Each structure stands twice: as structure tokens, then as C-alpha cells.
Amino acid sequence: MDSVSVSRRRASLRSAVEPILCFLEQDGIVEIMLNPDGCVWVEEAGCGMYRTDVRMCPEEAERMIRLAAAAVQAEVNEHNPSLAATLPGWGARLQASVPPVVPAPVFALRKPPSVVFTLDDYVASGILAMDEAHFLEESVRAGRNVLVGGGTGSGKTTLANALLAVVAETGDRVYIVEDTPELQCRAENMVQVLVQPPFYTHQRAVMDAMRFRPDRIIVGEVRDGAALDMLKAWNTGHPGGVATIHANNPEAMLERMAQLTEEVMPSAPRYLIAEAVDVCVHMTRDPGHPAGRRLTGIAEVRGLDGRGGWVMDYKLINHERRCS
């Protein structure tokens, strides 16, 4: 595609996002959502989620979604009604659907963080106690593998970026795998790979990492059979990794890892998981907390008990004080 065509498509897309442009360009807004009724909702740092006065009619929303799809050489129609892409120009992660799977076009846009928060910032905001921040920093510097878990919008990526700020200070060569450019690391010696399923999968990207001579392998979000390859890499000469995963608590994070490995093998290698993952950190959304989220668990993985259960040493400090 020539540069003139690209410029025209970008201009058309910018015109299509005009109703929500103010939110895309407002630093405090982290997510923008359109519901089938045409109402636009946003999540704002420190304020939580709320409905705005902005509305988009189905025609406006579908035009925006189709232009975003065209920009990444994809199609959205009744036979392919779902789109996962990055919004060109803003780097926002777009998840969209069109009829017939929804009554009217809908989307959720997750913006990349405009500021990388440090562990000190987490202490200042009351999410981490000083002892907890010190423990996490020392774990990263010591080359321990850290898994960051939580639900959607709980701040997993933001915390992972804070850990990567520590990684950048080590001088290690870093290899990052993700499907949307959300992780931010200032390491001088770094390779950042974006997967493009089905052409280039998470599993292939993690396998390729071994040939890029990394010191640390970072995975934006652990999913599918790539979990097994990541665990093997972490456990065979590439310590100090960081990854995020969807789960409800630290123990469930390990169970989720087990489930993902079972997508490519009959039974989960629980010993390998317990050996490869050193620290689990769990975040949750909390509208009652000034920061909108809070830490709900830090645990060292000690191994397996006689029944194959996880042995974990919880390190969460002053939890009652911060949540009272």
C-alpha cells in the first residue's frame, strides 16, 4: 500500500473517531467503551468508570470499526463479526463486535499508559507498603520470575510496567512478547515482538525468543499453549521474567497456568510451574480505594505439597490497614 493510500486511511479513521477523540487525547482516560444503546462510557484514572454525554449512532460506530479493521488489513462483517486490533495513530487496543452477534456495533478501547508508574509511586498512592515494594524490587533484581495477576482493568499491565522499570536498570537483554504494545521498558538492549495470530502466534514468538539471546523473557499476557513454552524458557537459563495472567487470586494464577498448559499436553506439569514461577502478585479493582485498585496478594511459590497442591508463602503486609 503506497503512502498516499495510508495517509488517506488514517485521515478517514481520524474523522471516524471524532466523537470520542477528546477521550483518546485526554491523558486521564484509560478505557473507552461503546454499548449497543449508543452510550459511550469511559474509565478515568482516579475516578473509575462512568457514562459520558457522548453518543454514537450505529452507522458512526460501524464506520469506525471497519476503518480500523482496514488499517490492519482485516475485515469485519456478518461472517467475521469480531475484531481485535490496535488503533493506528493512538496505539489503543481495540476489541469490537458488529451484528449479528450484538444488536448494534460495540467496542472497547484500552489506551496505552501515558505515564509509567514506579514502585515508589505505588507506595505513595497507598497500593503498596514500603516493605512490599522493596520485596518486589529485590525479587526482580535477583532474577526471580514474577507473575502478575488480576481481572480485567485491575492494573496488571501498569504494575508490570513498574517492574520493568526495575528490569531496565539491570542492564539485561530483554525480549518482550505481546499482542498489543502496552508494556513499556526503557532497557537499552531490548527486542519487542508483536504477535499476529494466526500468522505469528504467542507460542511461536516465545519459542523464537530462545534464538535472540535474551537474559529475560517478558510476556504481556500468558495465553494458550505458549504458557508451557514460557515456563520451559524461564526454567532453563532465562530467569527474571515477568508476565501477566487473568485470575482471581495468587493460587488461582498457578491453576490458570496449569489449565493453559493442558491445551497442549494431557496433564499439567505442576512441578514445572512450581519450579518456574517464583512470585505471584495479585491486583483487583476497588472503587473505594483512592487509586481505584488495590493489591490483594503477594506470595512466594515454595513448591508442591504431597497431594500436588501449591505451597505458597504470602508476603502481603499491612493489608488490613490499607483496606480499612
N, C-alpha and C positions, 0 to 999 in steps of 0.2 A: 504494500500500500504506500503510495507516494505521500510526501509531507503535506501537500495541499489537501488531500483527502483526510489525512489525520487531523489537520487543523480545523477543517470543516466539521468533522465529527465532534471534536472537542467543543467547538463553538455551539453546536446544536445541543450537546449534552449540558453545557453551562446554562443555556436557555431553558432546558427542560427542568433543571433543578432550581430554577429561580424561586419557586415558592418556599423552599427550605434552605436557600443559600445563606440566609442570616445565621442559621443554626450551624451549617457547615463551617462557617468562618468565625464562629464565636468560640473562644478557647474553652470556656467552662462546660460547654455541651459535649458529652461523651457518646451519646447514642440518640438516633433519630428514628422514630417508628411511625409508619402509616398503617392504620387499621382499615378494615373493609368499609367502615362508615365514612371514610374520608378524613377523619380527625388525625392530626399529627401530634404525637406525644414525643417528649424528649426526656432524657436523663441528664441532669446537670450536677456537676461535682459539688457536693456540699448541700444540695437541695433535693436530691432524689428525683423520682420520675413524676412528671405532671403533663396534663393536656395543655396544648397551646391553643391560640386562636386561629392558627393556620389550618386550612383545609385544602385537600387536593381532590379534584374530581377523578373518576376512573380513567378518563382519556389522558389527563395530565400524568397520572402515575404510570400508566402503561407505556406512554411515550418515553418517560424517563428510564423505565426498566429495559425497554427494547434498545434504546441508545446505549445504555450501559453494557448490555449484552453484546451489541455490535462492536463496541470498543475493545472487547476481549475476544472477538471472533467466536461468539456463541449465539445461540438462538433461544428465544422464549416464545412459546406458542402453546396451543391446547395439547399438543403431543409431547411437549417438553416444558411443563408449566413451572419449573423451579429453576432459580438461578443463584449460584454462589460465585461472587466475583469481587474484584477490587475496583472501586470507583476511580477512574483515571482523573488525575488532577488534584485529588484530595487524599488518595490513599486509604479511603474508608472501606471497611469490609461490608459488602452488600449481600444480604440474603433476601430474595424476593420470590413471590409466587403470583401467578395470574390464574384466572378461571381456566378450567372448571374446578380446580382443587380448592379455590376460595371464591366467595361471592363477587369480590372486586379485587383489583390489584393491591397487594400489600408489600411492605418491605421493612427491613430493619437495617440501619446503617450504623456500624460501630466505627467511630473515628479513632485514628491512631493517637496515642497520648502526645500532647504538645509539650509536656514537661516530664522529664524522668525524675521521679522522686527517689531519694536516697533512704537508707535505713534510718538515718538521723531524722529525716522528715517524718517517717513513720512514728518515731519516738515523740517528736514534737506534737503530732496530731493525736497522740494517745492510743494509737493502734498497737504499738509495740512498747513493752517496757525496755529499759536500757539493757537489762540482763538478756532479754530475748534477742534484741538487735545484735548484741555482742556475740551471742551463741551462733546466730545465723552467719554473721560476718566471718567468724573463725571457722565455721563449717565450710564455707565457700573457699576461704584461703587455704584450708587444709586439704582441698581436693575431694571433699565428700560430695556424693551425688544427692541433690536436693529435688524433691518432688513437691510442686505447689498445687494444691487442690482447692476446689470450691465449686459453687454453682455458677450459672450464667450471670455475668455482671458483678461477681463478688470481688473482683480486683486481682485475679490470678496473674494476668499479664503485667499489671502495674507493679506487683510485688516481684515478679520475675525480673523485670527491668531494674529494680533496685538491687537485686542480687547480681545482675550482670554488670552493674556499675562497680561492684567489688571485683568481679572477674576481670574487668578491663584493667584493673590496677596490678594484676598478677604478671602481665607480660606474656601470658599463654596464647597459643594459636587457637582461635575459636571457630567452630563450624556450627552454623545455625540453620535449622530446618524448620520451615513454617509454610502455611498456605496463604497467609496474608501478612504483609510486612508490618507487624505490630511490635516485635521485640526490638529493643534499641540497646546497642552495645557499642561503646567507644573504644574497643580494643583495636590497637593498630594492626595486628596480624589476624585478619578475620575473613571468612568466606560465609556469605549469607545466601542460602538456596531457597527458592520458592517452588513448591511442588505444584504440579498442574495435572491432577487426575483427569482422565485415566492415562494420560500420556507419560506423566512422570509422577509417581506415587511417593507417599511418605516412606514406604518400605524401601523403595529404590534409592531415595535420597539418603536414608540412614546407612544403607549398605555402601553407597558410593563414598560416604564420609571417610571410611577407613583408608581410602586411597588419597585423601587430601592431607594426610599427615596432621590431623588435629590433636591438640592437647585436651581440649574439652569439646564435647558434643552437646549442643543445646537443641531441644525440640520444643517448638511453640505450643503444640498441643498433641499429647500422645493419643493416637487413634489406630484402629485396626491392627493387623499383624506386625506393623512397624514397631510395636511395643517390644516384641521379642528381640528384634534386631538391635534396638536401643539398649535393652538390658544386657545383651551379649557384649556390645561395644563398651558400655560403662564398666563391665566386669572383666574386660580383657585389655587393660592397658590404657584406658581413656577415662580416668576418674575425673571428678569435678564437674559433672554435667548438671544441667538444670532443665526441668521440663514441667509443663502444666498438665492437669488432668481434671476432668469433671467427676466429683464425688462429694459425698455428704459429710465425711469426717476422715481423719487420718487412716484409720483401719480400712474404711471403705475405699480409700485411694489404692491401697495394695490389692484389695479384692477386685477393683476395676482393672488393674494391671493384669491380674490373673485371667479375668474374662477376655481381655483383648488378646492375650497370648493363645487362648483356646480357639481363636479364629484361624490359627494356622497349625495347631497341634492338638492331639487328643486330650491331653490333660495339662493343666498349668504347671510350669516349673517353679513351684512355690519357693524352693530352696534358692534358685537363681534370683528371684525377686527380692527375697530377704537379704541376699548377699549383695545385690547391686544397688538397692535403694538404701541410703544411709539416714536421710532425714525427710520427714513428711511435715509440710506446713499447710494448714487449712485456713481459708478465709470464708467469711459469709457476709451477705448483705445485712445491714442493720440500720433501718431508718432512724432509730433512736440514738445512734451514735453520731457525734458531730461530723465525722468523716464519711458517714453513710455505710460503713462496713467495719468489721472488726475481726481480729484474729481469734480463731476458735480452737486451735490446737497446733502445738509443735511437738513432734515425737521422734526420737531416735529409734531406728529399727534394729533390734538386737538379734533377730533370728526367728526360728520356729520352735514351738513347744512340741511335746511328744505326740500331739494329735494333729500337727500341721498348722496350728494357729499362729498368728503373728505375735511375737514378743516385742512390745514397744514400751519405751521409757519416755513418758510425757514430760516435757520441759516447760509447759505454759506457766508463766509466773504472774502473780497478782491479777489473775483473771477476774476474780470477784470484785476487786477494787475498781477495775476499769469498766465493768459492766453494771455497776451499781448506780 
